Amino acid sequence: MTENKTFYITTPIYYPSGKLHLGSTYTTIACDVLARYKRLMGYETFYLTGLDEHGQKIENKAKEAGLTPKQYLDPMAEDVKKLWELLDIKYDKFIRTTDGYHEEAVQKIFEKLLAQDDIYLGKYAGWYSVSDEEFFTESQLEEVYRDADGKITGGVAPSGHEVEWVEEESYFFRMGKYADWLLEYYESHPNFIEPEIRKNEMINTFIKPGLEDLAVSRTTFTWGIPIKSNPKHVIYVWLDALFNYVTALGYQSEDDSLYQKFWPGVNMVGKDILRFHTIYWPIFLHALGMEPPQQVFGHGWYQVNGRKMSKSFGNVIYAEPLVERYGLDPYRYYILRAMPFGNDGNFTADSYIDRINFDLANDLGNLLNRTVAMINKYNAGVIENTGVATEFDADLATVREKALAGYHAAMDKFEFSVALSDIWSLISRTNKYIDETAPWLLAKSDEDKAKLNNVLYHLAENLRIIAATLQPFMHATSTKIFGQLGLSQESFSLEDLEFGMTYTSPVVAKGEPIFPRLDRDEEVAY
Ligand code: ME8
């Protein structure tokens, strides 16, 4: 491992304003897969997730529940941690923005920006969406409501949430001052925003029309980090939240060694919050003389029945019942396989069942079952490399190399569904190899024994390589495959996944199916 091979990945910190649904698990699993992948590639990796606990939305939620914010938040945080445990998320740190170290660091940051005149005191009058915790100008609203005289009385933000009129003393950050710098930064760092199309949207919709100064404090509620030099103001929840990515690493605390080691990192976010991460966030950092994130990746939305999941549309899907009924690995697999990362896509019950039946039970499960059964039947469970090639071995090797190269290239670009389909191309090719070589025919003659063992060896080796590449996605499944192949090793490095390993233990005597087939009609109705 070389000194500077480090990788820092973050999820957005979610609002614990309700139970987290499939959407938040999507980002979190994607980051988990990346972190596991990078670890297996020899990177020293840090994976951060957590909760965004301040702001008016949380204050209101607590009030509705008849609780103080802290009473409301603590059990919510426990529930979220339980969800991540259920989904086998291996994060290195879980930040809550109510953690003392974060609050202190954000106060220091605010005072610094104030002292250097990037922040000034003014008055805000405009529209605010509590659900989005976001300010809007009239022209940015999706819809406006008017009274009989034509006066605007309210409106709807692009997210579909209602806005309210806010008029209060507020501190402002001089965004406009940094617009040119930001455009140049985009220009000189072409991979800063991914996917590419989202960059143009940021430039054309938000920066080119003119960056307005941003209100960065509120006075009409109290649930936030108070400004040290003027505590009747609380710091705007987005300024507070964005800095979690560096305070979690110890920025502005006594020990900032993690910050020194891991920043800048990759911020993975949904496209809904790209504006905050690719405009305000790099500008804040630059104003403080810090580096912007290495990359901000804005992925698309999981929709249900063609609409973004929302309680008011009654189309919210939660992970727990799916994991309970079908197991964890199908969930982790489906969520990254079913739609290209970066695009929007639909979650449907039938595609969920089909993926389990076709991809997992048929393609992968059968390959393993057949392989282990044949090694048992024809060679008493022993995997032997005899080197007596068949005419199909060369093509099998070509497909394997192509699949591996494609997998790594896709993982580097966060194209999870492509990486998985590359692995599946090898699974399909290996299944086809069984049909081509027909081991049951080779088994009929003693002369073909060495060739038969060569075939079985190829099957075992391909399965080991397939299981290794699946480790970041489906850790338990990989371990089961290794186990059935007689390998006690917990994990295989992805750096040197060479074909040709020597097996010293026999395969298991009777391999259980790793993914039982489901009755589609019964399950879809369920
Ligand atoms: O915005 N499909 O928190 P949040 C895919 N606290 N991803 C989805 C999704 C869907 N249908 N629904 C939600 C916040 N997400 C702020 C973030 S960061 C400094 C502060 C995911 O709880 C997606 O990653 O509203 C989105 O960006 C995030 O959840 C929003 O979470």
Boltz pocket constraint, residues with backbone or C-beta under 6 A from the ligand:
constraints:
  - pocket:
      binder: B
      contacts: [[A, 11], [A, 12], [A, 13], [A, 14], [A, 15], [A, 16], [A, 22], [A, 23], [A, 24], [A, 26], [A, 27], [A, 52], [A, 238], [A, 241], [A, 242], [A, 244], [A, 268], [A, 269], [A, 270], [A, 271], [A, 272], [A, 273], [A, 300], [A, 301], [A, 302], [A, 303], [A, 308], [A, 309]]
      max_distance: 6.0
